Amino acid sequence: MTDIIDIIKARRSIRKYLDKPISREIVDKLVEAAKWAPSGMNEQPWGFIVVQDKLLIKELSDRSIPYINKMIEENPKFIRYKKRMKAKDFSIFYHAPCVVIVLGRIETFFYQNDCAMAAQNLMLAAASMGIGSCWVGMMATLDQDKWFREKFQVPDNYRVVAPITLGYFENKDIPIIERRPPEILKYF
Ligand SMILES: Cc1cc2nc3c(=O)[nH]c(=O)nc-3n(C[C@H](O)[C@H](O)[C@H](O)COP(=O)(O)O)c2cc1C
């Protein structure tokens, strides 16, 4: 698949992965694609943490869950996640073999937008290589956690913006999801 429009349309959030690692070479290519994203004043305020260690991915998930539960309690809108989280052996990363956390430098003006652009580049590049991804916003609840910041040596001026799972998948596990027609408020 080479047409960018086809890739954009074919990318879906994948929530079931094959137990197959992603090579360092491919991860590097995806991060390279991410860095070509536009950014306000070309600040490029992103940093990447790549986690392929299964036990660490599990610990990231386990340690996020209490924060997510608190968030659900405070925001009834998230209640539907509660059911998902009750699944046996639940992982917020859906057992993906690789998680790339995009973090932004907070002293820059648009770091959240910039990092989201980088994350989208990364997910689209992954889709072009037949690799599934899912932005797991829930993990950002761990941003200020002492264990997380110390374990991953996160500099004080970086905040988690986009935790992205990556992994190979089976076609049958591609979710069917629609989009509403775009709301064009007005043509001038
Ligand atoms: C900012 C953001 C946060 C998200 N957080 C989660 C999450 O925590 N868990 C999850 O399973 N999906 C998460 N998603 C994926 C969305 O649910 C998904 O993009 C949406 O349902 C549309 O589906 P599609 O990506 O397959 O087109 C997130 C997506 C975005 C952009």
The ligand as an SDF file (V2000), in Angstrom:
LIG
                    3D

 31 33  0  0  0  0  0  0  0  0999 V2000
   -5.7720   11.1330   22.5150 C   0  0  0  0  0  0  0  0  0  0  0  0
   -6.2140    9.6990   22.3310 C   0  0  0  0  0  0  0  0  0  0  0  0
   -6.3050    8.8580   23.4420 C   0  0  0  0  0  0  0  0  0  0  0  0
   -6.6920    7.5230   23.2820 C   0  0  0  0  0  0  0  0  0  0  0  0
   -6.6960    6.6950   24.3590 N   0  0  0  0  0  0  0  0  0  0  0  0
   -7.0220    5.3960   24.2160 C   0  0  0  0  0  0  0  0  0  0  0  0
   -6.9230    4.5010   25.3330 C   0  0  0  0  0  0  0  0  0  0  0  0
   -6.5270    4.8690   26.4280 O   0  0  0  0  0  0  0  0  0  0  0  0
   -7.2500    3.1990   25.1130 N   0  0  0  0  0  0  0  0  0  0  0  0
   -7.6470    2.7470   23.8900 C   0  0  0  0  0  0  0  0  0  0  0  0
   -7.9300    1.5560   23.7450 O   0  0  0  0  0  0  0  0  0  0  0  0
   -7.7450    3.5700   22.8050 N   0  0  0  0  0  0  0  0  0  0  0  0
   -7.4330    4.8720   22.9520 C   0  0  0  0  0  0  0  0  0  0  0  0
   -7.4580    5.7150   21.8580 N   0  0  0  0  0  0  0  0  0  0  0  0
   -7.8550    5.2030   20.5250 C   0  0  0  0  0  0  0  0  0  0  0  0
   -9.2670    5.6800   20.1530 C   0  0  0  0  0  0  0  0  0  0  0  0
  -10.2130    4.9840   20.9120 O   0  0  0  0  0  0  0  0  0  0  0  0
   -9.4560    5.4480   18.6390 C   0  0  0  0  0  0  0  0  0  0  0  0
   -8.5350    6.2270   17.9080 O   0  0  0  0  0  0  0  0  0  0  0  0
  -10.8840    5.7930   18.1710 C   0  0  0  0  0  0  0  0  0  0  0  0
  -11.8200    4.9460   18.7700 O   0  0  0  0  0  0  0  0  0  0  0  0
  -11.0230    5.6880   16.6410 C   0  0  0  0  0  0  0  0  0  0  0  0
  -10.6650    4.4030   16.2070 O   0  0  0  0  0  0  0  0  0  0  0  0
   -9.5160    4.1500   15.1300 P   0  0  0  0  0  0  0  0  0  0  0  0
   -8.2120    4.6870   15.7370 O   0  0  0  0  0  0  0  0  0  0  0  0
   -9.4560    2.6640   14.9480 O   0  0  0  0  0  0  0  0  0  0  0  0
   -9.8640    4.8710   13.8960 O   0  0  0  0  0  0  0  0  0  0  0  0
   -7.0400    7.0370   21.9900 C   0  0  0  0  0  0  0  0  0  0  0  0
   -6.9290    7.8830   20.8690 C   0  0  0  0  0  0  0  0  0  0  0  0
   -6.5010    9.1890   21.0260 C   0  0  0  0  0  0  0  0  0  0  0  0
   -6.3210   10.0620   19.8060 C   0  0  0  0  0  0  0  0  0  0  0  0
  1  2  1  0
  2  3  1  0
  2 30  2  0
  3  4  2  0
  4  5  1  0
  4 28  1  0
  5  6  2  0
  6  7  1  0
  6 13  1  0
  7  8  2  0
  7  9  1  0
  9 10  1  0
 10 11  2  0
 10 12  1  0
 12 13  2  0
 13 14  1  0
 14 15  1  0
 14 28  1  0
 15 16  1  0
 16 17  1  0
 16 18  1  0
 18 19  1  0
 18 20  1  0
 20 21  1  0
 20 22  1  0
 22 23  1  0
 23 24  1  0
 24 25  2  0
 24 26  1  0
 24 27  1  0
 28 29  2  0
 29 30  1  0
 30 31  1  0
M  END
$$$$
